[in-house]
Amino acid sequence: MTEILLRADAKTPVARSALGGIKWRGLLPYVFIVPPVLYLAVFMFYPLGRQIWLSFTNTRLMNPNRSEFTGLNNYERLFADPEFYMALQVTVIYSALAVILGVTVGMIAALALNRPFPGRAIVRAVLLFGWACPNVAASLVWLWMFNERSGVLNTIVTGIGLDRVAWLTTTQMALPSILLVTVWQVAPFVMLVMLAALQSVPEEVKEAARVDNADSLSVFRAVTLPHVMPTLQLVSLLVAVWSIRRFDIIYLLTGGGPIGSTSTLIVKLRQVAFENYDLGLASAYGVIGLILALTVAVIHALFTRHRLKRSQQ
Amino acid sequence: MKKALLVSAALAALAGPALAQDDVTLVISNSQWLDALRGEKLWAAIKAYEEVAPNVTLEQSAIPSKDYADRIMTEFGAGQGPDLAIMQEGVFYSLADAGFLVDVGEVAASADMNGTIDNAVIDGATLGIPWQRAVYALIYNKELLDAAGASVPTDIDGLIAAGQAVEDQGVIGFTSRHQISDFTGWFMDFQNWAYGYGVDWVDDEGNLTLNTPEAVEAVAAFKKVYDSGIIPVGDDMPTQRTRFKENQVGMSIDNSGGTLNIASGGALQSANLGAAPLPFPNPGAHQQIFISISEHSDHPEEAAAFLTWLVSPEGQTRLREASGPDALATDVAVTEEFAATNPWAPEFAELAQNSRSTLIPGYEVETGQIMRSVMEAVEEVLIRGTEPSEALATAQGKVERMF
């Protein structure tokens, strides 16, 4: 069999007769692409289509198969609800800050790890822990750390002579606390990807810049950053989309409170679906989240096109 | 309805010839299976049924309490789920409203049921059997209160004074749910404060009334206790209960199930735990748990036969041994041994005489949705310092738009 395949690869007459020749080779890409297409169709496109359809119906959690088409009714309810605008605002702020902080911290860590020093492998493994840790377990550990009376964070805070901080129970601190956990989880992933990108920057180009008396900052701005920019944009897109749909950390730490200060679209979606049993309205929340994620993806695509155009000029 | 007929047929068969002896597995879902100690005891109690019906195997579906309602309703909505579900009253009413529960009227008629069955009867159909009724009381650590020189409080000012005296000993004065992240538990606990100050949530015509003077008073009382500094702000309920177990908490308002949990397996000796009426002018609430047969079960006859055993004297005695002081479907007293080692238990039985359901009459299915608005108002009062009357008026406006 192996011999036949090798011959087929060599485009010999034997191969054509044994495996269908040119026809078979033409079909090969489709054979490879069928499994992922099937996977996406079953696990992504169908649920997505179903969710969009549900947002135009009055489907209830308890009677998902007995619903009626209600047109834009769910969207009218959504846009008339002040809580929707608050959830949208929280989602945008949370996602934007998660990208800015997560990518910045990850990038700094990657730059630090890009140069050799003793124990680098250990430091890299330790920094990856946040990303490798399951979200639920991480959230529960952080819940203990945030505990006002006995949490380690307040032990440190009171140890340096400050008052205890209400990390999760005040509107001022809840979102920053959740962002802290998010950055702790996201930054290692950014670091890993950016480290790979940094290691692909040609050393000779950097060396040439240094020969021209460029300092480290100039080398970074003129050589390194442009080289890793495509990766940086892609990783920012991923972090943004993950942040828009992040649920577990927020739900476990604050449940969307206090007073809705951490209630993102996805947290609100759960409340509408499972407390009010209103799958139709919950689906409308989901569709808005989807539009938000698509908007970010379009912005990324525009940036990429702009960059390609500039590089061609 | 078809399944109800099958249940009747099963009961007739129980009375006469034996059921067909095909091997059957009944899946029973419950969040309590995951409770330390209590879960094992409850499971062992009902597992005894396999001796009575050797062809039946009981299988657990253990779901964490925080996820229980979401998961069980999703499963039932999708036409799946366990054969029997053990659930809080709110979930029970939602599933009943959707027509997913089998009428077990004949099972109920086979035993000498007490008043706990009343809430299981909806539009003339008995859609579940009471599993346990957990009433709320003020519980306290006797040694800590004695050491602080505090007496058992009978009103809010007394609660704050006793709590602060206990705090002075370096431990926590009083525990209570107080965060929206534990919404379901918090709203049920808060009903004690509401009922304690005479709140009804609906008027004589059945209209929702969230901003009554009684409700304002209840929220103001909760705020006063919250502001006094005796509540460990930020602690979730499992943490609070663990602290109580470890002699780190002076007082709490908890139900009999939670109290049994606190009295078992920790540093706190059960004999050192006291229970008293709630420090409010009126009686408080109870959490009712039902066990029901799913309309989607492939074995409704066997499930009905199991429930018939459960409400029999043998089944109830077994369940009593694992249920502590909770009221059961029939009046079966706690054992003398249990009463002797748990002196706090009789107070719960006394309080169960006048306690009220946590659900809003006429709005049982929508109670969660309504109480979400109430608890968001309470949050506003606690965190932003909004006037209770103003916050509750906002909540009233919200539910008027909803219903």
Contacts between the chains, C-beta under 8 A, distances in Angstrom:
chain1	res1	chain2	res2	distance
A	60	B	98	8.0
A	61	B	73	5.7
A	61	B	74	7.0
A	61	B	77	5.2
A	62	B	73	6.7
A	62	B	76	7.3
A	62	B	77	5.3
A	62	B	94	6.4
A	62	B	95	7.4
A	62	B	97	7.0
A	62	B	98	3.4
A	62	B	100	7.3
A	63	B	77	7.3
A	63	B	98	6.2
A	64	B	77	5.4
A	64	B	78	7.0
A	143	B	236	7.3
A	146	B	234	7.0
A	147	B	234	5.7
A	147	B	235	6.7
A	147	B	239	7.4
A	148	B	232	7.2
A	148	B	233	5.7
A	148	B	234	4.0
A	148	B	235	7.8
A	149	B	172	7.7
A	149	B	232	5.4
A	149	B	234	7.3
A	149	B	235	7.1
A	151	B	234	7.9
A	166	B	233	6.5
A	166	B	234	6.7
A	167	B	234	7.3
A	168	B	179	7.9
A	168	B	181	7.9
A	168	B	234	6.1
A	169	B	179	6.6
A	169	B	233	5.5
A	169	B	234	5.3
A	169	B	383	7.4
A	170	B	383	6.5
A	171	B	383	6.4
A	171	B	384	7.6
A	251	B	181	7.8
A	252	B	181	7.8
A	253	B	181	7.2
A	254	B	179	7.8
A	254	B	180	7.7
A	254	B	181	5.3
A	255	B	179	7.2
A	255	B	180	5.3
A	255	B	181	3.1
A	255	B	182	7.1
A	255	B	183	6.3
A	256	B	180	6.8
A	256	B	181	7.7
A	257	B	179	6.3
A	257	B	180	3.5
A	257	B	181	5.9
A	257	B	379	6.3
A	258	B	179	7.3
A	258	B	180	6.5
A	258	B	379	5.6
A	258	B	383	5.1
A	259	B	376	7.0
A	259	B	379	5.2
A	259	B	380	6.1
A	259	B	383	5.9
A	259	B	384	6.8
A	260	B	376	7.5
A	270	B	70	7.7
A	271	B	372	7.4
A	274	B	69	6.9
A	274	B	70	4.4
A	274	B	73	7.0
A	274	B	74	7.8
A	275	B	183	7.7
A	275	B	368	4.9
A	275	B	369	6.0
A	275	B	372	6.2
A	276	B	368	7.8
A	276	B	369	5.0
A	277	B	73	7.3
A	277	B	94	6.9
